[in-house]
Amino acid sequence: MMDKNLFNRLLESTTQMDEIARGERQPSREFHVDAAQVRIIRKRTGLAQPAFAEAIGVAVGTLRNWEQGRRDPEGPAKALLRAINNDPTNVMAALRQ
């Protein structure tokens, strides 16, 4: 079961992410995700492409495009990858619930 404090921090983070996406808040720092970083972030979770794509709610083809540098993650996907990069264990646990 997830710690209530962790859940509240995660919820606040997603609220702030939404405000940034709508242009109501400036990001505290920019996070560029390139193809190599997407692959590294996924591998830190220990998941293969199909399982990772399902966990974060994107098509496997989208994930492959990110990992091969054909496309860049944007908006909420970029924020979710940043969260996973910062705390893969807890964020992936939160996504499973």
All heavy atoms as an XYZ file, in Angstrom:
763
protein
N       0.836     -1.173      0.000
C       0.000      0.000      0.000
C       0.885      1.242      0.000
O       1.915      1.292      0.654
C      -0.904     -0.021      1.220
C      -1.803      1.170      1.311
S      -3.008      0.930      2.612
C      -4.413      1.586      1.799
N       0.465      2.263     -0.742
C       1.256      3.477     -0.866
C       1.086      4.369      0.355
O      -0.007      4.534      0.872
C       0.854      4.260     -2.115
C       1.740      5.477     -2.320
S       1.237      6.614     -3.626
C       1.012      5.550     -4.996
N       2.183      4.949      0.782
C       2.204      5.913      1.873
C       1.344      7.121      1.491
O       1.429      7.637      0.381
C       3.662      6.322      2.104
C       3.820      7.381      3.144
O       3.468      8.546      2.867
O       4.326      7.056      4.232
N       0.504      7.598      2.409
C      -0.400      8.716      2.134
C       0.368      9.978      1.769
O      -0.032     10.721      0.862
C      -1.304      8.974      3.339
C      -2.357     10.021      3.071
C      -3.328     10.151      4.226
C      -4.394     11.173      3.865
N      -5.458     11.221      4.819
N       1.497     10.235      2.434
C       2.309     11.407      2.126
C       2.857     11.326      0.700
O       2.830     12.312     -0.034
C       3.449     11.546      3.147
C       4.264     12.792      2.921
O       3.723     13.861      2.648
N       5.568     12.671      3.057
N       3.333     10.150      0.315
C       3.838      9.961     -1.040
C       2.724     10.194     -2.053
O       2.916     10.865     -3.067
C       4.428      8.561     -1.212
C       4.875      8.198     -2.628
C       5.984      9.131     -3.096
C       5.339      6.756     -2.668
N       1.557      9.653     -1.794
C       0.425      9.844     -2.697
C       0.095     11.324     -2.837
O      -0.106     11.826     -3.944
C      -0.805      9.077     -2.205
C      -2.011      9.333     -3.058
C      -2.178      8.674     -4.268
C      -2.972     10.252     -2.663
C      -3.276      8.928     -5.069
C      -4.084     10.507     -3.463
C      -4.232      9.843     -4.676
N       0.063     12.059     -1.733
C      -0.251     13.490     -1.781
C       0.798     14.266     -2.568
O       0.458     15.183     -3.319
C      -0.403     14.058     -0.367
C      -1.679     13.588      0.295
O      -2.648     13.244     -0.369
N      -1.681     13.554      1.614
N       2.066     13.906     -2.407
C       3.130     14.565     -3.169
C       2.993     14.273     -4.658
O       3.171     15.165     -5.495
C       4.501     14.113     -2.669
C       4.855     14.710     -1.319
C       6.201     14.295     -0.755
N       7.207     13.945     -1.710
C       8.032     12.906     -1.588
N       7.957     12.112     -0.541
N       8.936     12.661     -2.512
N       2.657     13.034     -4.984
C       2.472     12.652     -6.375
C       1.277     13.382     -6.977
O       1.334     13.895     -8.097
C       2.298     11.138     -6.490
C       2.266     10.536     -7.880
C       3.534     10.846     -8.653
C       2.092      9.028     -7.790
N       0.196     13.476     -6.230
C      -0.992     14.188     -6.690
C      -0.697     15.662     -6.918
O      -1.087     16.241     -7.932
C      -2.136     14.018     -5.676
C      -3.468     14.646     -6.057
C      -4.005     14.044     -7.346
C      -4.466     14.433     -4.932
N       0.013     16.298     -5.986
C       0.392     17.699     -6.135
C       1.270     17.893     -7.367
O       1.108     18.858     -8.116
C       1.114     18.196     -4.885
C       1.642     19.618     -4.986
C       0.576     20.681     -5.154
O      -0.594     20.437     -4.807
O       0.916     21.778     -5.648
N       2.172     16.962     -7.598
C       3.056     17.037     -8.753
C       2.261     16.982    -10.063
O       2.532     17.738    -10.990
C       4.066     15.893     -8.703
O       4.871     15.896     -9.843
N       1.272     16.115    -10.132
C       0.472     16.022    -11.354
C      -0.387     17.273    -11.542
O      -0.600     17.713    -12.669
C      -0.408     14.761    -11.370
O      -1.278     14.764    -10.246
C       0.427     13.510    -11.381
N      -0.856     17.861    -10.447
C      -1.617     19.106    -10.532
C      -0.729     20.218    -11.088
O      -1.139     20.978    -11.973
C      -2.170     19.497     -9.143
O      -3.013     18.449     -8.673
C      -2.957     20.792     -9.206
N       0.485     20.311    -10.570
C       1.422     21.323    -11.058
C       1.771     21.081    -12.521
O       1.871     22.028    -13.308
C       2.685     21.332    -10.202
C       2.451     21.870     -8.812
C       3.686     21.756     -7.928
O       4.743     21.321     -8.367
N       3.530     22.139     -6.669
N       1.939     19.809    -12.904
C       2.237     19.476    -14.287
C       1.122     19.959    -15.203
O       1.364     20.535    -16.261
C       2.426     17.966    -14.435
C       2.577     17.514    -15.870
S       2.038     15.815    -16.161
C       0.382     15.825    -15.547
N      -0.115     19.768    -14.791
C      -1.259     20.205    -15.585
C      -1.266     21.721    -15.721
O      -1.549     22.258    -16.790
C      -2.554     19.699    -14.941
C      -3.748     19.858    -15.853
O      -3.621     19.564    -17.061
O      -4.819     20.272    -15.356
N      -0.952     22.439    -14.647
C      -0.883     23.902    -14.688
C       0.204     24.364    -15.658
O       0.017     25.334    -16.392
C      -0.625     24.462    -13.289
C      -1.798     24.279    -12.347
C      -1.468     24.592    -10.895
O      -0.285     24.846    -10.576
O      -2.405     24.581    -10.072
N       1.333     23.673    -15.664
C       2.418     24.008    -16.588
C       1.964     23.772    -18.025
O       2.180     24.613    -18.902
C       3.690     23.199    -16.268
C       4.275     23.664    -14.926
C       4.728     23.328    -17.386
C       5.351     22.753    -14.358
N       1.303     22.646    -18.263
C       0.838     22.309    -19.609
C      -0.172     23.333    -20.123
O      -0.206     23.631    -21.316
C       0.232     20.905    -19.624
N      -0.990     23.892    -19.229
C      -1.984     24.905    -19.617
C      -1.382     26.311    -19.681
O      -2.069     27.259    -20.020
C      -3.154     24.903    -18.637
C      -4.027     23.664    -18.717
C      -5.335     23.833    -17.941
N      -5.146     24.360    -16.613
C      -5.172     23.655    -15.472
N      -5.389     22.361    -15.521
N      -4.999     24.236    -14.295
N      -0.112     26.453    -19.323
C       0.536     27.749    -19.359
C       0.253     28.624    -18.148
O       0.535     29.822    -18.162
N      -0.305     28.039    -17.091
C      -0.642     28.793    -15.879
C       0.518     28.851    -14.892
O       0.469     29.598    -13.928
C      -1.843     28.152    -15.191
C      -3.092     28.167    -16.043
C      -4.217     27.327    -15.467
O      -4.043     26.719    -14.391
O      -5.271     27.255    -16.115
N       1.536     28.063    -15.107
C       2.683     27.987    -14.196
C       3.933     27.754    -15.036
O       3.898     27.025    -16.014
C       2.479     26.819    -13.224
C       3.673     26.515    -12.334
C       3.471     25.201    -11.586
N       2.476     25.295    -10.557
C       2.741     25.489     -9.268
N       3.984     25.605     -8.872
N       1.778     25.555     -8.386
N       5.020     28.381    -14.625
C       6.298     28.151    -15.285
C       6.962     26.915    -14.683
O       6.896     26.716    -13.472
C       7.222     29.354    -15.091
C       6.785     30.583    -15.842
C       6.940     30.412    -17.353
O       7.368     29.386    -17.861
N       6.565     31.434    -18.077
N       7.592     26.101    -15.512
C       8.311     24.954    -14.958
C       9.472     25.434    -14.097
O      10.107     26.438    -14.408
C       8.798     24.192    -16.183
C       8.667     25.117    -17.325
C       7.681     26.178    -16.948
N       9.726     24.705    -13.010
C      10.841     25.085    -12.141
C      12.173     24.797    -12.817
O      13.173     25.434    -12.527
C      10.750     24.355    -10.797
O      10.788     22.958    -10.998
N      12.179     23.832    -13.706
C      13.361     23.546    -14.510
C      12.912     22.723    -15.712
O      11.909     22.028    -15.674
C      14.415     22.800    -13.705
C      13.952     21.462    -13.183
C      15.035     20.817    -12.311
N      14.542     19.586    -11.786
C      14.097     19.413    -10.546
N      14.106     20.403     -9.711
N      13.649     18.252    -10.149
N      13.661     22.843    -16.755
C      13.353     22.092    -17.970
C      13.997     20.714    -17.885
O      15.097     20.565    -17.363
C      13.875     22.825    -19.208
C      13.116     24.091    -19.528
C      11.693     23.851    -19.969
O      11.445     22.893    -20.730
O      10.815     24.627    -19.554
N      13.328     19.735    -18.411
C      13.821     18.360    -18.421
C      13.724     17.869    -19.847
O      12.636     17.661    -20.368
C      12.975     17.498    -17.486
C      13.390     16.054    -17.432
C      14.528     15.664    -16.749
C      12.630     15.079    -18.046
C      14.905     14.334    -16.694
C      12.995     13.747    -17.995
C      14.136     13.375    -17.315
N      14.855     17.730    -20.496
C      14.869     17.234    -21.869
C      15.035     15.722    -21.841
O      15.923     15.202    -21.175
C      16.006     17.868    -22.678
C      16.079     17.332    -24.061
N      15.163     17.653    -25.037
C      16.931     16.453    -24.624
C      15.463     17.004    -26.143
N      16.534     16.268    -25.920
N      14.162     15.053    -22.553
C      14.221     13.591    -22.622
C      14.613     13.222    -24.039
O      13.857     13.434    -24.974
C      12.849     12.960    -22.276
C      12.938     11.455    -22.355
C      12.370     13.407    -20.928
N      15.820     12.688    -24.192
C      16.208     12.230    -25.517
C      16.021     10.716    -25.603
O      15.661     10.063    -24.627
C      17.633     12.656    -25.872
C      18.697     12.042    -24.969
O      18.431     11.008    -24.323
O      19.796     12.596    -24.923
N      16.269     10.180    -26.787
C      16.018      8.757    -27.023
C      16.767      7.865    -26.041
O      16.195      6.910    -25.494
C      16.389      8.404    -28.463
N      18.034      8.176    -25.797
C      18.819      7.344    -24.879
C      18.252      7.398    -23.469
O      18.222      6.378    -22.767
C      20.281      7.794    -24.882
N      17.779      8.574    -23.046
C      17.223      8.688    -21.703
C      15.938      7.881    -21.555
O      15.717      7.272    -20.518
C      16.938     10.149    -21.363
C      18.169     10.926    -21.009
C      17.827     12.353    -20.687
O      17.300     13.073    -21.519
N      18.104     12.745    -19.471
N      15.083      7.887    -22.567
C      13.847      7.107    -22.492
C      14.186      5.637    -22.288
O      13.614      4.973    -21.422
C      12.960      7.304    -23.744
C      11.765      6.367    -23.712
C      12.509      8.747    -23.867
N      15.123      5.143    -23.043
C      15.531      3.736    -22.924
C      16.114      3.454    -21.534
O      15.782      2.448    -20.907
C      16.557      3.398    -24.010
C      16.950      1.932    -24.031
C      17.870      1.590    -25.202
N      17.156      1.742    -26.472
C      17.435      2.672    -27.399
N      18.415      3.520    -27.228
N      16.736      2.738    -28.512
N      16.953      4.348    -21.041
C      17.557      4.174    -19.716
C      16.481      4.198    -18.633
O      16.494      3.365    -17.722
C      18.626      5.262    -19.460
C      19.846      5.009    -20.348
C      19.020      5.313    -17.993
C      20.803      6.187    -20.435
N      15.543      5.137    -18.744
C      14.455      5.225    -17.760
C      13.660      3.930    -17.750
O      13.373      3.369    -16.696
C      13.549      6.440    -18.060
C      14.312      7.749    -17.793
C      12.257      6.381    -17.238
C      13.641      8.993    -18.344
N      13.308      3.427    -18.936
C      12.549      2.167    -19.007
C      13.349      1.025    -18.410
O      12.830      0.229    -17.617
C      12.172      1.838    -20.454
C      11.466      0.485    -20.571
C      11.133      0.136    -21.999
N      12.257      0.072    -22.889
C      13.086     -0.964    -23.002
N      12.933     -2.040    -22.246
N      14.083     -0.943    -23.869
N      14.610      0.935    -18.752
C      15.424     -0.179    -18.261
C      15.592     -0.132    -16.746
O      15.693     -1.181    -16.107
C      16.773     -0.203    -18.970
C      16.644     -0.684    -20.409
C      17.971     -0.850    -21.086
C      17.742     -1.448    -22.472
N      18.974     -1.855    -23.100
N      15.595      1.059    -16.160
C      15.688      1.173    -14.699
C      14.479      0.543    -14.016
O      14.557      0.132    -12.868
C      15.808      2.639    -14.273
C      17.186      3.211    -14.549
C      17.319      4.636    -14.093
N      17.213      4.708    -12.642
C      16.875      5.801    -11.981
N      16.598      6.913    -12.629
N      16.812      5.795    -10.669
N      13.358      0.466    -14.736
C      12.160     -0.153    -14.156
C      12.212     -1.671    -14.274
O      11.419     -2.361    -13.637
C      10.870      0.337    -14.847
O      10.824     -0.146    -16.194
C      10.763      1.857    -14.814
N      13.093     -2.186    -15.123
C      13.188     -3.620    -15.335
C      12.125     -4.171    -16.266
O      11.972     -5.384    -16.384
N      11.412     -3.291    -16.956
C      10.322     -3.731    -17.825
C      10.738     -3.723    -19.290
O      11.504     -2.864    -19.733
C       9.102     -2.821    -17.657
C       8.441     -2.803    -16.284
C       7.325     -1.762    -16.248
C       7.899     -4.175    -15.923
N      10.194     -4.677    -20.034
C      10.354     -4.697    -21.481
C       9.447     -3.622    -22.079
O       8.544     -3.108    -21.406
C       9.980     -6.073    -22.035
N       9.670     -3.290    -23.338
C       8.889     -2.231    -23.977
C       7.373     -2.415    -23.845
O       6.678     -1.472    -23.468
C       9.274     -2.091    -25.451
C      10.602     -1.407    -25.660
C      10.945     -1.277    -27.132
O      10.477     -2.045    -27.982
N      11.784     -0.303    -27.440
N       6.819     -3.603    -24.157
C       5.357     -3.738    -24.076
C       4.802     -3.480    -22.666
O       3.793     -2.793    -22.509
C       5.089     -5.180    -24.516
C       6.277     -5.536    -25.354
C       7.431     -4.809    -24.720
N       5.468     -3.997    -21.649
C       4.986     -3.822    -20.270
C       5.133     -2.371    -19.819
O       4.241     -1.825    -19.154
C       5.750     -4.745    -19.327
N       6.240     -1.718    -20.180
C       6.448     -0.323    -19.797
C       5.434      0.573    -20.498
O       4.841      1.456    -19.878
C       7.876      0.112    -20.130
C       8.219      1.489    -19.627
C       8.474      1.706    -18.282
C       8.297      2.558    -20.496
C       8.795      2.974    -17.812
C       8.629      3.827    -20.048
C       8.874      4.037    -18.695
N       5.234      0.341    -21.793
C       4.262      1.137    -22.548
C       2.875      1.017    -21.924
O       2.169      2.018    -21.751
C       4.241      0.700    -24.012
N       2.486     -0.199    -21.575
C       1.179     -0.406    -20.949
C       1.105      0.312    -19.605
O       0.102      0.957    -19.290
C       0.901     -1.889    -20.758
C      -0.467     -2.153    -20.154
C      -0.785     -3.639    -20.003
O      -0.143     -4.476    -20.674
O      -1.678     -3.945    -19.201
N       2.167      0.243    -18.826
C       2.174      0.856    -17.495
C       2.009      2.371    -17.567
O       1.350      2.967    -16.711
C       3.467      0.506    -16.759
N       2.609      3.008    -18.586
C       2.510      4.465    -18.671
C       1.397      4.921    -19.608
O       1.196      6.114    -19.799
C       3.857      5.116    -19.059
C       4.297      4.739    -20.470
C       4.926      4.776    -18.031
C       5.495      5.541    -20.973
N       0.673      3.970    -20.190
C      -0.512      4.306    -20.981
C      -0.234      4.828    -22.375
O      -0.964      5.688    -22.873
N       0.810      4.304    -23.015
C       1.081      4.682    -24.400
C       1.190      3.421    -25.250
O       1.425      2.332    -24.733
C       2.376      5.525    -24.550
C       2.295      6.809    -23.754
C       3.613      4.732    -24.187
N       1.042      3.593    -26.538
C       1.204      2.466    -27.461
C       2.676      2.062    -27.518
O       3.563      2.896    -27.369
C       0.719      2.864    -28.855
N       2.923      0.784    -27.748
C       4.291      0.290    -27.859
C       5.014      1.031    -28.989
O       6.187      1.387    -28.857
C       4.334     -1.234    -28.092
C       5.759     -1.721    -28.314
C       3.710     -1.968    -26.927
N       4.313      1.293    -30.073
C       4.916      2.024    -31.198
C       5.371      3.418    -30.797
O       6.408      3.897    -31.259
N       4.601      4.067    -29.942
C       4.979      5.393    -29.451
C       6.267      5.303    -28.645
O       7.200      6.099    -28.838
C       3.850      5.993    -28.599
O       2.681      6.144    -29.405
C       4.242      7.329    -27.999
N       6.319      4.328    -27.737
C       7.524      4.139    -26.932
C       8.727      3.844    -27.828
O       9.810      4.405    -27.635
C       7.322      3.013    -25.911
C       8.532      2.683    -25.043
C       8.966      3.882    -24.201
C       8.232      1.480    -24.147
N       8.541      2.992    -28.814
C       9.646      2.678    -29.739
C      10.110      3.932    -30.476
O      11.310      4.143    -30.669
C       9.217      1.602    -30.725
C       9.142      0.237    -30.087
C       8.846     -0.850    -31.110
N       8.728     -2.119    -30.407
C       7.731     -2.971    -30.566
N       6.766     -2.713    -31.427
N       7.703     -4.092    -29.878
N       9.153      4.763    -30.910
C       9.521      6.009    -31.582
C      10.345      6.909    -30.667
O      11.298      7.546    -31.111
C       8.279      6.753    -32.072
C       7.686      6.139    -33.313
O       8.360      5.465    -34.084
N       6.394      6.362    -33.522
N       9.968      6.975    -29.385
C      10.740      7.775    -28.432
C      12.141      7.204    -28.280
O      13.112      7.940    -28.312
C      10.071      7.794    -27.068
C       8.763      8.490    -26.974
C       8.210      9.365    -27.876
C       7.817      8.371    -25.919
N       6.987      9.791    -27.437
C       6.720      9.197    -26.240
C       7.783      7.639    -24.733
C       5.615      9.324    -25.404
C       6.682      7.762    -23.910
C       5.601      8.599    -24.238
N      12.230      5.889    -28.101
C      13.525      5.258    -27.858
C      14.430      5.299    -29.085
O      15.653      5.258    -28.941
C      13.348      3.812    -27.385
C      12.808      3.714    -25.974
C      12.891      2.314    -25.388
O      13.436      1.402    -26.043
O      12.407      2.137    -24.256
N      13.854      5.389    -30.261
C      14.652      5.422    -31.482
C      14.866      6.854    -31.990
O      15.462      7.063    -33.040
C      14.002      4.541    -32.548
C      14.040      3.076    -32.151
C      13.230      2.181    -33.067
O      12.699      2.624    -34.082
N      13.134      0.918    -32.706
N      14.373      7.831    -31.236
C      14.606      9.222    -31.575
C      13.765      9.778    -32.704
O      14.026     10.873    -33.198
N      12.731      9.049    -33.123
C      11.862      9.544    -34.195
C      10.859     10.571    -33.683
O      10.387     11.408    -34.435
C      11.140      8.382    -34.870
C      12.073      7.502    -35.685
C      11.298      6.533    -36.556
N      10.565      5.572    -35.755
C      10.940      4.318    -35.543
N      12.056      3.869    -36.083
N      10.212      3.508    -34.808
N      10.531     10.479    -32.420
C       9.605     11.410    -31.769
C      10.109     11.680    -30.366
O      10.834     10.870    -29.788
C       8.199     10.818    -31.676
C       7.572     10.514    -32.997
C       6.308     11.331    -33.135
N       5.605     10.940    -34.341
C       5.382     11.773    -35.341
N       5.791     12.997    -35.269
N       4.737     11.376    -36.405
N       9.666     12.816    -29.809
C      10.003     13.155    -28.434
C       8.741     13.140    -27.591
O       7.695     13.636    -28.033
C      10.624     14.558    -28.348
C      11.992     14.626    -28.987
O      12.747     13.647    -28.869
O      12.314     15.667    -29.585
N       8.816     12.622    -26.376
C       7.653     12.691    -25.482
C       7.365     14.157    -25.146
O       8.282     14.968    -25.031
C       8.088     11.907    -24.250
C       9.563     11.764    -24.348
C       9.959     11.969    -25.761
N       6.088     14.464    -25.013
C       5.679     15.826    -24.710
C       4.666     15.834    -23.578
O       4.071     14.806    -23.261
C       5.058     16.484    -25.946
C       6.018     16.619    -27.111
C       5.369     17.248    -28.331
O       4.150     17.498    -28.308
O       6.087     17.478    -29.315
N       4.469     16.993    -22.987
C       3.430     17.213    -21.997
C       3.439     16.210    -20.864
O       4.473     15.972    -20.236
N       2.262     15.601    -20.601
C       2.148     14.676    -19.475
C       3.087     13.478    -19.571
O       3.602     13.020    -18.559
C       0.684     14.226    -19.529
C      -0.024     15.321    -20.238
C       0.963     15.864    -21.230
N       3.350     12.979    -20.783
C       4.253     11.838    -20.928
C       5.662     12.220    -20.498
O       6.344     11.453    -19.806
C       4.257     11.344    -22.372
N       6.080     13.410    -20.872
C       7.410     13.889    -20.481
C       7.492     14.032    -18.965
O       8.479     13.642    -18.345
C       7.674     15.225    -21.174
C       9.039     15.784    -20.966
C       9.183     17.058    -21.795
C      10.485     17.751    -21.543
N      10.619     18.973    -22.338
N       6.427     14.575    -18.356
C       6.411     14.730    -16.903
C       6.423     13.379    -16.203
O       7.107     13.198    -15.191
C       5.175     15.534    -16.482
N       5.679     12.416    -16.745
C       5.658     11.085    -16.147
C       7.028     10.426    -16.258
O       7.503      9.809    -15.295
C       4.583     10.217    -16.804
C       4.406      8.810    -16.251
C       4.133      8.823    -14.753
C       3.281      8.105    -16.996
N       7.682     10.568    -17.391
C       9.029     10.011    -17.536
C       9.996     10.670    -16.554
O      10.850     10.001    -15.982
C       9.525     10.176    -18.974
C       8.852      9.258    -19.997
C       9.213      9.685    -21.414
C       9.217      7.807    -19.760
N       9.849     11.959    -16.344
C      10.698     12.655    -15.372
C      10.460     12.085    -13.978
O      11.403     11.829    -13.226
C      10.429     14.154    -15.389
C      11.298     14.922    -14.405
C      11.109     16.427    -14.486
N       9.749     16.802    -14.167
C       8.972     17.572    -14.926
N       9.413     18.068    -16.064
N       7.750     17.857    -14.547
N       9.183     11.864    -13.616
C       8.863     11.302    -12.304
C       9.448      9.897    -12.159
O      10.026      9.563    -11.120
C       7.349     11.274    -12.093
N       9.306      9.092    -13.190
C       9.860      7.728    -13.151
C      11.376      7.786    -13.035
O      11.975      7.022    -12.271
C       9.425      6.914    -14.391
C       7.909      6.691    -14.372
C      10.163      5.576    -14.450
C       7.350      6.171    -15.683
N      11.991      8.700    -13.755
C      13.451      8.847    -13.678
C      13.892      9.195    -12.259
O      14.886      8.667    -11.768
C      13.912      9.931    -14.651
C      15.409     10.081    -14.684
O      16.121      9.132    -14.987
N      15.893     11.263    -14.385
N      13.146     10.060    -11.594
C      13.507     10.503    -10.249
C      13.236      9.462     -9.177
O      13.953      9.408     -8.174
C      12.782     11.800     -9.899
C      13.288     12.971    -10.716
O      14.413     12.973    -11.181
N      12.449     13.957    -10.899
N      12.195      8.647     -9.363
C      11.827      7.669     -8.328
C      11.115      6.478     -8.976
O       9.903      6.313     -8.815
C      10.927      8.335     -7.291
C      10.688      7.473     -6.069
O      11.159      6.316     -6.029
O      10.014      7.959     -5.148
N      11.849      5.654     -9.714
C      11.197      4.583    -10.479
C      10.394      3.598     -9.627
O       9.305      3.186    -10.026
C      12.353      3.884    -11.198
C      13.594      4.326    -10.514
C      13.303      5.641     -9.877
N      10.884      3.261     -8.471
C      10.202      2.262     -7.647
C       8.827      2.747     -7.216
O       7.813      2.063     -7.419
C      11.057      1.907     -6.411
O      12.319      1.417     -6.863
C      10.373      0.857     -5.557
N       8.771      3.925     -6.633
C       7.496      4.417     -6.105
C       6.527      4.860     -7.185
O       5.321      4.649     -7.067
C       7.737      5.551     -5.104
C       8.299      5.033     -3.805
O       7.816      4.050     -3.249
N       9.354      5.667     -3.327
N       7.027      5.471     -8.242
C       6.119      5.907     -9.316
C       5.520      4.689    -10.015
O       4.305      4.653    -10.263
C       6.835      6.846    -10.313
C       5.916      7.172    -11.493
C       7.270      8.124     -9.602
N       6.330      3.695    -10.301
C       5.782      2.500    -10.952
C       4.805      1.785    -10.019
O       3.791      1.258    -10.478
C       6.909      1.560    -11.406
C       7.806      2.148    -12.493
S       6.930      2.767    -13.949
C       6.319      1.238    -14.647
N       5.086      1.777     -8.728
C       4.137      1.185     -7.765
C       2.821      1.940     -7.779
O       1.741      1.344     -7.746
C       4.742      1.172     -6.357
N       2.896      3.267     -7.854
C       1.686      4.094     -7.899
C       0.895      3.810     -9.172
O      -0.346      3.772     -9.151
C       2.038      5.567     -7.803
N       1.562      3.590    -10.285
C       0.880      3.318    -11.537
C       0.186      1.961    -11.531
O      -0.802      1.770    -12.243
C       1.869      3.398    -12.714
C       2.404      4.790    -13.028
C       3.491      4.696    -14.092
C       1.290      5.714    -13.470
N       0.688      1.034    -10.744
C       0.070     -0.308    -10.678
C      -1.210     -0.317     -9.866
O      -1.972     -1.265     -9.932
C       1.064     -1.312    -10.107
C       2.143     -1.729    -11.094
C       2.939     -2.907    -10.577
N       3.791     -2.556     -9.461
C       5.035     -2.097     -9.566
N       5.570     -1.920    -10.743
N       5.745     -1.820     -8.508
N      -1.429      0.692     -9.046
C      -2.604      0.689     -8.156
C      -3.843      1.178     -8.849
O      -3.902      1.840     -9.773
C      -2.332      1.536     -6.936
C      -1.284      0.911     -6.089
C      -1.064      1.659     -4.785
O      -1.749      2.596     -4.458
N      -0.097      1.202     -4.021
